[in-house]
Amino acid sequence: MTLQILQKIQAPFRYPVHFTSHLFRTGHPLFSEVIRSDGSLHEKKILFVIDRKVVWHHPKLLAEIDAYCRYGDLLQAGSSPLLVEGGEASKNNPKNVEMVHVAIHEAGLCRHSYIVVVGGGAVLDLVGYAAATAHRGIRLIRVPTTTLSQDDSGIGVKNGINAFGRKNFLGTFYPPYAVLNDSDFLATLSARDWRSGIAEAIKVALVKDPLFFQFLEEQAGRLARRELEAMQRLIFRSAELHLGHIAAGGDPFELGSSRPLDFGHWSAHKLEQLTHYQIRHGEAVAIGIALDATYSYLAGILPGGDWERVIRLLSAVGFTLYLPELDAHIHQRHDLRCLLNGLAEFREHLGGALTLLLLKKIGEGIDVSRIDEAIFIESIALLKRGAGIFTAPLSV
């Protein structure tokens, strides 16, 4: 005799994504309102974990946070901020997760306490992973400080660190309690970090919204000149599209094989690894978008005019579209440095059969499961031949 109990669990998640400025200025109500949104009136235990680079660029930040929390009677004494190194390389060292876990333990946080992480996407990933695994989940408030983390990585449900040479090999699906985007942090970004988030906006426009892509074309000059109003509009619409897919795409925790929001990412993840994370995630995604768009064009899926628009926009905002790591070992499949090995690594990371989203037209993708590697090699060669035309130096 065989017995079975079939259990179905429904667990709805809700979290706000706010857009503001001067977040920690004394008297600004938003942060206080978010902390008190659980209805409890008692003083909160809060651990701030902050990217060191953010503190370096904003030397008054720690004092502002301290004054804000004391003014609002939010913070229990003794929970001093923990400063961590930022950048993708910080996700390669598991001791950084341990350091956050130790801070959580020493601060005496419980599941109703708050971890507030202030930093770029890598720090958000790292601290989010630690928050998700301490006490099986501590309330996480993200304060993204880069264009990429504000318009994509910092607003979603994923956290992770790198391991075994693979990007985000260890990770969780753990939605934040809230996301607070403060545009003031954008002013001190380097040109590379300012530009990096534009790649994810171009990506989501290409697979979701042709009118947004047209907007990006029209605003390319303003974005390249670092005009804040144009970037704020980009961030809001990109975040809206990303969140819309997570909520309504039918697969928020990625149980299936189709990943529209990972367009251009298979080669991007491999390029980050091959360059020892010397390029930003957004820079790698821009190259990945160019590569997959070029493949789509050469495979007869994407019209030539649309391909030219993609390349032209990526170039106009200043992205480099070719690096030597693309083809340095392209004919040596046994070599782990061969870019095409990224296809198998991507399939393993996502699960199931290899499924790539290619472009059918601007605003519409198409899933494919069969890949012609010769066309990818030809695509790289085409990007290389055009490197002098559509390229900006990464050192800018």
C-alpha positions as CSV (number, residue, x, y, z in Angstrom):
1,M,0.0,0.0,0.0
2,T,1.2,3.5,-0.9
3,L,0.2,6.5,1.0
4,Q,0.5,10.1,0.1
5,I,-0.1,13.5,1.5
6,L,-0.1,16.2,-1.1
7,Q,0.8,19.6,0.5
8,K,0.3,22.9,-1.3
9,I,1.8,26.0,0.2
10,Q,1.0,29.5,-1.0
11,A,3.3,32.3,0.3
12,P,2.6,35.7,-1.2
13,F,5.4,38.3,-0.9
14,R,5.0,42.0,-0.9
15,Y,7.7,44.6,-0.6
16,P,7.8,48.3,-1.6
17,V,10.5,49.9,-3.8
18,H,10.8,53.6,-3.0
19,F,12.5,56.3,-5.0
20,T,13.7,59.3,-3.1
21,S,16.7,61.6,-2.2
22,H,18.3,62.6,1.1
23,L,17.1,59.4,2.6
24,F,19.0,59.8,5.9
25,R,18.5,63.5,6.3
26,T,17.1,64.1,9.8
27,G,13.3,64.6,9.5
28,H,12.9,62.7,6.2
29,P,10.0,60.3,7.1
30,L,10.6,57.5,4.7
31,F,13.1,55.3,6.5
32,S,11.3,55.7,9.8
33,E,8.0,54.8,8.2
34,V,9.5,51.7,6.6
35,I,11.0,50.5,9.9
36,R,7.7,51.1,11.7
37,S,5.5,49.6,9.0
38,D,5.3,46.3,10.9
39,G,3.0,48.0,13.4
40,S,5.2,47.5,16.4
41,L,6.0,50.5,18.6
42,H,9.1,49.1,20.4
43,E,12.6,50.2,19.6
44,K,14.1,48.3,16.7
45,K,17.3,46.3,16.5
46,I,19.0,47.4,13.3
47,L,22.4,46.4,11.9
48,F,23.7,48.6,9.1
49,V,26.2,46.9,6.7
50,I,27.8,49.5,4.4
51,D,30.1,49.3,1.4
52,R,33.4,51.0,2.4
53,K,33.6,52.7,-0.9
54,V,30.3,54.4,-0.3
55,V,31.5,55.7,3.1
56,W,34.7,57.0,1.3
57,H,32.6,58.9,-1.2
58,H,30.1,60.1,1.4
59,P,32.2,60.8,4.5
60,K,29.2,62.3,6.4
61,L,27.0,59.2,5.9
62,L,27.8,57.4,9.2
63,A,27.1,60.5,11.2
64,E,23.9,61.1,9.2
65,I,22.7,57.6,9.9
66,D,23.6,57.8,13.6
67,A,21.8,61.2,13.9
68,Y,18.7,59.9,12.0
69,C,18.3,56.8,14.2
70,R,18.8,58.7,17.4
71,Y,16.4,61.4,16.3
72,G,13.7,58.8,15.5
73,D,14.4,56.5,18.5
74,L,14.9,53.7,16.1
75,L,18.2,52.1,16.9
76,Q,19.2,50.2,20.0
77,A,22.6,51.2,21.3
78,G,25.6,49.0,20.5
79,S,24.7,48.1,16.9
80,S,27.5,50.1,15.2
81,P,27.6,49.8,11.4
82,L,29.7,47.1,9.8
83,L,31.8,48.2,6.9
84,V,32.6,45.7,4.1
85,E,34.6,45.8,0.9
86,G,32.5,46.2,-2.2
87,G,32.9,45.1,-5.8
88,E,32.3,41.7,-7.3
89,A,35.6,40.3,-5.8
90,S,34.0,40.6,-2.4
91,K,31.6,37.8,-3.3
92,N,34.5,35.4,-3.9
93,N,35.6,35.2,-0.3
94,P,33.2,33.2,2.0
95,K,34.8,34.8,5.0
96,N,32.9,38.0,4.2
97,V,29.6,36.1,4.7
98,E,31.0,34.8,8.0
99,M,31.9,38.3,9.0
100,V,28.3,39.4,8.5
101,H,27.0,36.4,10.4
102,V,29.2,37.2,13.3
103,A,28.0,40.8,13.4
104,I,24.4,39.5,13.3
105,H,25.1,37.2,16.2
106,E,27.0,39.8,18.3
107,A,24.2,42.4,17.7
108,G,21.7,39.9,19.0
109,L,19.4,40.2,16.0
110,C,16.3,38.1,15.7
111,R,14.0,37.4,12.8
112,H,12.0,40.6,13.5
113,S,15.2,42.7,13.5
114,Y,16.5,44.6,10.5
115,I,19.6,44.4,8.4
116,V,20.0,47.5,6.3
117,V,22.6,47.1,3.6
118,V,23.9,50.2,1.8
119,G,26.0,49.6,-1.3
120,G,26.3,48.4,-4.8
121,G,25.0,45.1,-6.2
122,A,27.8,42.9,-5.0
123,V,27.4,44.0,-1.4
124,L,23.6,43.7,-1.6
125,D,24.1,40.1,-2.9
126,L,26.6,39.2,-0.2
127,V,24.7,40.7,2.7
128,G,21.4,39.5,1.4
129,Y,22.8,35.9,1.4
130,A,23.9,36.3,5.0
131,A,20.5,37.8,6.0
132,A,18.6,35.0,4.3
133,T,20.7,32.3,6.1
134,A,20.8,33.7,9.6
135,H,17.9,32.5,11.7
136,R,16.5,31.3,8.3
137,G,15.8,34.9,7.4
138,I,16.2,38.3,8.9
139,R,14.3,41.3,7.6
140,L,16.4,42.9,4.8
141,I,16.2,46.5,3.7
142,R,18.3,47.3,0.7
143,V,19.7,50.8,0.0
144,P,21.2,50.4,-3.5
145,T,23.9,53.0,-4.4
146,T,24.7,52.3,-8.1
147,T,22.6,52.6,-11.2
148,L,22.7,48.9,-11.8
149,S,21.6,48.0,-8.3
150,Q,18.8,50.6,-8.4
151,D,17.4,49.6,-11.7
152,D,17.9,45.8,-11.6
153,S,19.9,43.7,-9.1
154,G,18.9,45.5,-5.9
155,I,15.2,45.4,-6.5
156,G,14.7,41.6,-7.1
157,V,14.4,38.5,-5.0
158,K,17.9,36.9,-5.5
159,N,21.0,36.9,-3.3
160,G,24.2,35.1,-3.8
161,I,28.0,34.7,-3.7
162,N,30.5,33.2,-6.0
163,A,32.1,29.8,-5.5
164,F,34.1,27.2,-7.5
165,G,34.9,29.9,-10.1
166,R,31.1,30.3,-10.8
167,K,29.1,33.4,-10.4
168,N,26.4,33.2,-7.8
169,F,27.0,29.4,-7.3
170,L,25.7,29.8,-3.7
171,G,22.5,31.8,-3.2
172,T,18.9,32.2,-2.1
173,F,15.6,33.5,-3.3
174,Y,14.8,35.8,-0.4
175,P,12.7,38.9,-1.1
176,P,13.7,42.1,0.7
177,Y,11.5,43.8,3.3
178,A,11.9,47.0,1.4
179,V,14.1,48.7,-1.2
180,L,15.0,52.4,-0.8
181,N,16.6,54.0,-3.9
182,D,18.3,57.3,-3.1
183,S,19.4,59.2,-6.2
184,D,22.0,61.2,-4.1
185,F,24.3,58.2,-4.2
186,L,24.5,58.4,-8.0
187,A,26.4,61.7,-8.1
188,T,29.7,60.2,-6.9
189,L,29.8,57.2,-9.2
190,S,32.6,56.7,-11.6
191,A,31.9,56.9,-15.3
192,R,32.0,53.1,-15.5
193,D,29.6,52.6,-12.6
194,W,27.2,55.3,-13.9
195,R,27.2,53.6,-17.3
196,S,27.0,50.0,-16.0
197,G,23.3,50.1,-15.0
198,I,22.3,51.4,-18.5
199,A,23.1,47.9,-19.8
200,E,20.4,46.3,-17.8
201,A,17.9,48.9,-18.8
202,I,18.8,48.3,-22.5
203,K,18.4,44.6,-21.9
204,V,14.9,44.8,-20.4
205,A,13.8,47.3,-23.0
206,L,14.9,44.9,-25.8
207,V,12.9,42.0,-24.4
208,K,9.9,43.9,-22.9
209,D,9.3,47.4,-24.2
210,P,10.2,48.9,-27.6
211,L,9.0,52.3,-26.5
212,F,11.4,52.3,-23.6
213,F,14.2,51.3,-26.0
214,Q,13.2,54.3,-28.2
215,F,13.4,56.5,-25.1
216,L,16.9,55.2,-24.4
217,E,17.9,56.0,-27.9
218,E,16.5,59.5,-27.6
219,Q,18.2,60.1,-24.2
220,A,21.6,58.4,-25.0
221,G,23.4,61.7,-25.2
222,R,22.0,63.0,-21.9
223,L,22.8,59.7,-20.2
224,A,26.4,59.8,-21.6
225,R,26.7,63.3,-20.2
226,R,25.5,62.1,-16.7
227,E,22.3,64.1,-16.6
228,L,20.5,62.9,-13.5
229,E,16.9,63.5,-14.6
230,A,17.4,61.2,-17.6
231,M,19.0,58.6,-15.3
232,Q,16.2,58.8,-12.8
233,R,13.6,58.1,-15.5
234,L,15.7,55.2,-16.8
235,I,16.0,53.7,-13.3
236,F,12.3,54.0,-12.6
237,R,11.1,52.4,-15.8
238,S,13.8,49.7,-15.8
239,A,12.8,48.8,-12.2
240,E,9.2,48.8,-13.1
241,L,9.8,46.4,-16.0
242,H,12.0,44.1,-14.0
243,L,9.5,44.0,-11.1
244,G,6.6,43.5,-13.4
245,H,8.3,40.4,-14.9
246,I,9.2,39.0,-11.4
247,A,5.6,39.5,-10.2
248,A,3.6,38.5,-13.4
249,G,6.1,36.4,-15.4
250,G,4.8,33.2,-13.8
251,D,8.2,32.1,-12.4
252,P,9.5,34.4,-9.7
253,F,11.8,31.8,-8.2
254,E,13.1,30.5,-11.6
255,L,11.8,26.9,-11.5
256,G,11.5,26.7,-15.3
257,S,14.1,27.0,-18.0
258,S,13.1,30.3,-19.7
259,R,14.9,33.4,-18.3
260,P,14.0,36.5,-20.3
261,L,15.8,38.8,-17.9
262,D,19.0,36.9,-18.4
263,F,19.2,38.0,-22.1
264,G,22.9,38.5,-22.8
265,H,24.0,37.0,-19.5
266,W,25.5,33.6,-20.4
267,S,28.6,35.2,-21.9
268,A,28.6,38.1,-19.4
269,H,29.0,35.7,-16.5
270,K,31.8,33.9,-18.3
271,L,33.5,37.2,-19.2
272,E,33.5,38.4,-15.6
273,Q,35.2,35.1,-14.6
274,L,37.7,35.3,-17.5
275,T,38.7,38.9,-16.7
276,H,39.0,38.0,-13.0
277,Y,36.1,40.4,-12.3
278,Q,38.1,43.4,-13.6
279,I,35.1,44.4,-15.7
280,R,31.8,45.6,-14.1
281,H,28.8,43.3,-14.4
282,G,27.0,45.9,-16.6
283,E,30.0,46.2,-18.9
284,A,30.0,42.4,-19.4
285,V,26.2,42.5,-19.9
286,A,26.6,45.1,-22.6
287,I,29.0,42.8,-24.5
288,G,26.7,39.9,-23.9
289,I,23.8,41.9,-25.4
290,A,25.9,42.8,-28.4
291,L,26.9,39.2,-28.9
292,D,23.5,37.7,-28.6
293,A,21.9,40.4,-30.8
294,T,24.6,39.8,-33.4
295,Y,24.0,36.1,-33.2
296,S,20.2,36.7,-33.7
297,Y,21.0,38.9,-36.7
298,L,23.4,36.4,-38.4
299,A,21.1,33.5,-37.6
300,G,18.3,35.3,-39.6
301,I,16.1,35.9,-36.5
302,L,16.6,39.6,-36.0
303,P,16.3,42.2,-38.9
304,G,19.5,44.0,-39.7
305,G,18.0,47.4,-39.0
306,D,17.1,46.3,-35.4
307,W,20.6,44.9,-34.9
308,E,22.1,48.2,-36.0
309,R,20.0,50.1,-33.5
310,V,21.1,47.8,-30.7
311,I,24.8,48.2,-31.5
312,R,24.4,52.0,-32.1
313,L,22.7,52.5,-28.7
314,L,25.3,50.5,-26.7
315,S,28.0,52.4,-28.4
316,A,26.3,55.8,-27.9
317,V,26.3,55.5,-24.2
318,G,29.9,54.4,-24.2
319,F,30.2,50.7,-23.9
320,T,33.1,48.6,-25.1
321,L,31.7,45.8,-27.3
322,Y,34.8,43.6,-27.8
323,L,37.4,42.2,-25.4
324,P,40.2,39.8,-26.2
325,E,38.8,37.3,-23.8
326,L,35.9,36.7,-26.2
327,D,38.0,34.8,-28.7
328,A,41.4,34.2,-27.0
329,H,40.6,30.4,-26.6
330,I,37.4,30.2,-28.7
331,H,38.6,27.1,-30.7
332,Q,39.9,25.3,-27.7
333,R,36.8,23.8,-26.1
334,H,38.8,21.7,-23.7
335,D,40.2,24.9,-22.2
336,L,38.1,26.3,-19.3
337,R,39.0,29.7,-20.7
338,C,37.0,29.1,-23.8
339,L,34.0,31.5,-23.8
340,L,31.7,28.9,-25.3
341,N,32.1,26.8,-22.1
342,G,29.9,29.5,-20.6
343,L,26.9,28.0,-22.4
344,A,27.2,24.7,-20.3
345,E,27.9,26.7,-17.1
346,F,24.9,28.8,-17.7
347,R,22.7,25.8,-18.3
348,E,23.9,24.2,-15.1
349,H,23.3,27.4,-13.2
350,L,19.7,27.8,-14.5
351,G,18.8,24.1,-14.5
352,G,17.0,22.0,-17.2
353,A,17.8,22.1,-20.9
354,L,19.8,25.0,-22.3
355,T,17.4,27.8,-23.1
356,L,18.6,31.1,-24.5
357,L,16.5,34.1,-25.2
358,L,17.4,35.6,-28.6
359,L,15.9,38.7,-30.2
360,K,13.1,38.4,-32.8
361,K,12.7,42.2,-32.9
362,I,13.2,45.1,-30.6
363,G,10.8,44.5,-27.7
364,E,10.3,40.8,-28.4
365,G,12.5,37.8,-27.7
366,I,12.3,34.2,-28.7
367,D,13.5,31.1,-26.7
368,V,15.9,28.7,-28.5
369,S,17.3,25.5,-27.3
370,R,19.7,24.7,-30.2
371,I,22.8,26.8,-30.6
372,D,25.1,27.0,-33.6
373,E,28.5,27.7,-32.1
374,A,29.9,28.6,-35.5
375,I,27.5,31.5,-35.6
376,F,28.7,32.7,-32.2
377,I,32.3,32.5,-33.4
378,E,31.3,34.5,-36.5
379,S,29.4,37.0,-34.2
380,I,32.5,37.6,-32.1
381,A,34.6,38.2,-35.3
382,L,32.0,40.8,-36.4
383,L,32.2,42.6,-33.1
384,K,36.0,42.5,-33.3
385,R,36.0,43.9,-36.8
386,G,33.8,46.8,-35.6
387,A,35.7,47.3,-32.4
388,G,37.2,50.6,-33.6
389,I,33.8,51.9,-34.5
390,F,31.6,50.9,-31.6
391,T,34.0,50.9,-28.7
392,A,34.7,53.1,-25.6
393,P,37.7,52.4,-23.4
394,L,37.0,50.6,-20.1
395,S,39.4,52.8,-18.3
396,V,37.2,55.9,-18.7
